[in-house]
Amino acid sequence: MKENIHVWLDQIEREAIVPQRIIALNFGLYETEKGFCIYLVGACNYDEDDDSWAEEVENVPREFFLEIVTQCDWQDFQEQTARILTDELKQRSINPLSPFHNMIITTGFDDGNLIRIM
């Protein structure tokens, strides 16, 4: 899973053009028939007390979705994803050319609580 996310984030860094008005990114999660999916969205606002900010997002191309085939439960998947993203994005966010630079970054399941990872 870690390698898949690493490669996916590399692709995003190469291809993503993040408008200047975007201040927050959310790695949304949802369950699929084979496991889970992670997708990336950006938002022009952020409210740490109200996760509905992540519903007002910019369109994201299909290639910014990553399906993970696994049999773990949703809580384990969310914890693993948050840990992997935190490790990966810590290094990437230092680079001023990275789309993750100076961003508020969260992750969590649709209709669930978001975890701020940066």
N, C-alpha and C positions, 0 to 999 in steps of 0.2 A: 504494500500500500504506500509506504513511504517513497519508494522509487517512482511509482506512478504519479504521485502528487508532485514530486521534484521535477519530473519531465514536463508535466502539465504547466507548472509555474514557469519553467523555462520558456515554453511556448507563449504563454501570456506576456512575459517580459519582452519577447521579440516582436509580438504582433499587436499588443494592446496600445491604443491611443486613448488616453484618459483626458477628457476635457478638463480645463482648469477649474470649472465650477464644481467638480466632484471633490468632496472632502472626506467621504467615508466609503469603504468597500465592505461588502458582506459576502462571505462564502456560505451560501445557503445550502442546506442539506435536505434531501427527501429520500424516502424509501422507494425502491424499485422491485420488480419481480426477482431479480438476481442479487440484490444487495442494496446499495445506496448510490445516490448521485450527489456530486458537489458542483455547484455553479457559482459564478462570480457576477455580482452586480455592484453598481456604483450609485451613490446618492449625493444630492446637493446639500442635504442637511443631515444632522445627527442629533439625537436626543437620548442621553444615557438613561433617562428615566422612562422612556417610552419606545419600545422596540418597533413600533409601527413606522418609524422613519425608513426602515429597510423595505417597506412596501412601495415607496415612492422612488422608483429606481429607473435608471437609464436602460435601454435595450442592450442585450448582450448577445453577441453572435453564438451560434450553436457550438463552435469549437471551444467556448469557454465553459463547457459542461464536461464533467469527468465521471464516468460510471465506474464504481468499485464493486467487484463481485466478492461478496463475503457472506458469512453466515452469522456474524456477531450481532448482538442486539443493538438497538439504536443508541442506548446510553454509552456502551463501549465504543461504538463507531464515532459518536460525537466527541468523546474524550480523546480518542486516538487522533482524530482529525485536528482538534484544537492543538494538541501537543505537537503534531507534525508541522502544522501551519506556523505555529509560534517559532519553532526551531528554524524553519525555512525562511520565514519572512524577516526574522531578526537580522540576518545577514543581508538580505536583498534590500531592505528599507534604508540601509546606509547609503546606497548608491543614488545620487540625485537624478539619474536617468531612469531609474526603475519606476514603474507605475505604482509601486507600493511605498514610495518615498513620501514621508510626511502625511500619511493617511491614517485615519482611524480605521481599524480593521476588526471585524467581528465574524463569528461563525455561529451557526445554530440551525435547528430544524425549522422549516416553515411552520408557522402557528405555534412556535415554542419560544423559549427565552434565548436570547442571544448572549454569547460569551465574548467579551472584548478581549482580543488577544494582542492588540497594539493600540 
